[in-house]
């Protein structure tokens, strides 16, 4: 083999190596981009799932609060009704007392 042939082979080999390096770099860039896109999608999905869980927790809390408010309302209404019942039962007694006092003062 002559020097010129050897140099041509070396140049050809160098070009092939450079082309392979460029392809490898491009492939690496594509893989990095794909990984970034996948990571972005995973993060977006996680945010959506977190939002969904937060909404479920808030709905449960609101339902529990409403249930507790209703329970308190019913309890207080029962107390009010008891006071009214006791008051109604004593109206006659109070009227008699006031009448007696009025008559006594006259």
C-alpha positions as CSV (number, residue, x, y, z in Angstrom):
1,X,0.0,0.0,0.0
2,X,1.2,3.4,-0.8
3,X,1.3,6.4,1.4
4,X,-1.5,8.1,-0.5
5,X,-3.7,5.0,-0.1
6,X,-3.0,4.8,3.6
7,X,-3.7,8.5,4.0
8,X,-7.0,8.2,2.1
9,X,-8.0,5.2,4.3
10,X,-7.1,7.2,7.4
11,X,-9.2,10.2,6.2
12,X,-12.1,7.9,5.3
13,X,-11.9,6.3,8.7
14,X,-11.7,9.7,10.4
15,X,-14.8,10.8,8.5
16,X,-16.7,7.7,9.4
17,X,-15.7,8.2,13.1
18,X,-16.8,11.8,13.0
19,X,-20.1,10.9,11.4
20,X,-20.6,8.2,14.1
21,X,-19.8,10.8,16.8
22,X,-22.3,13.2,15.3
23,X,-25.0,10.5,15.1
24,X,-24.2,9.5,18.7
25,X,-24.5,13.1,19.8
26,X,-27.7,13.6,18.0
27,X,-29.1,10.4,19.4
28,X,-28.0,11.5,22.9
29,X,-29.7,14.9,22.4
30,X,-32.9,13.1,21.3
31,X,-32.8,10.8,24.3
32,X,-32.2,13.7,26.7
33,X,-35.1,15.6,25.1
34,X,-37.3,12.5,25.3
35,X,-36.4,12.1,29.0
36,X,-37.1,15.7,29.7
37,X,-40.5,15.4,28.0
38,X,-41.3,12.2,30.0
39,X,-40.2,13.9,33.2
40,X,-42.4,16.9,32.4
41,X,-45.4,14.6,31.7
42,X,-44.8,12.7,35.0
43,X,-44.7,16.0,36.9
44,X,-47.9,17.2,35.2
45,X,-49.6,13.9,36.0
46,X,-48.5,14.1,39.6
47,X,-49.8,17.7,39.9
48,X,-53.2,16.6,38.5
49,X,-53.4,13.7,40.8
50,X,-52.4,15.9,43.8
51,X,-55.1,18.4,42.8
52,X,-57.7,15.5,42.6
53,X,-56.7,14.2,46.0
54,X,-56.9,17.8,47.5
55,X,-60.3,18.3,46.0
56,X,-61.5,14.9,47.5
57,X,-60.1,15.9,50.9
58,X,-61.8,19.3,50.8
59,X,-65.1,17.7,49.7
60,X,-65.0,15.2,52.6
61,X,-64.1,18.0,55.0
62,X,-67.0,20.2,53.8
63,X,-69.4,17.3,54.1
64,X,-68.2,16.6,57.7
65,X,-68.5,20.3,58.6
66,X,-72.1,20.4,57.2
67,X,-72.9,17.2,59.1
68,X,-71.5,18.7,62.3
69,X,-73.4,22.0,61.7
70,X,-76.6,20.1,61.2
71,X,-76.0,18.2,64.4
72,X,-75.4,21.4,66.3
73,X,-78.6,23.0,64.8
74,X,-80.7,20.0,65.8
75,X,-79.3,20.0,69.3
76,X,-79.9,23.7,69.8
77,X,-83.3,23.4,68.3
78,X,-84.1,20.7,70.8
79,X,-82.9,22.9,73.6
80,X,-85.0,25.8,72.3
81,X,-88.0,23.6,72.1
82,X,-87.5,22.4,75.6
83,X,-87.2,26.0,76.9
84,X,-90.4,26.9,75.0
85,X,-92.2,23.8,76.4
86,X,-91.2,24.7,80.0
87,X,-92.1,28.3,79.4
88,X,-95.5,27.3,78.0
89,X,-96.2,25.1,81.0
90,X,-95.5,28.0,83.3
91,X,-97.6,30.6,81.5
92,X,-100.7,29.8,83.5
93,X,-98.7,29.9,86.7
94,X,-97.2,33.3,85.8
95,X,-100.6,34.7,84.8
96,X,-102.1,33.6,88.1
97,X,-99.3,35.1,90.0
98,X,-99.5,38.4,88.2
99,X,-103.3,38.5,88.6
100,X,-103.0,37.8,92.3
101,X,-100.4,40.5,92.6
102,X,-102.5,42.9,90.7
103,X,-105.5,42.1,92.8
104,X,-103.5,42.5,96.0
105,X,-102.3,45.9,94.9
106,X,-105.8,47.2,94.1
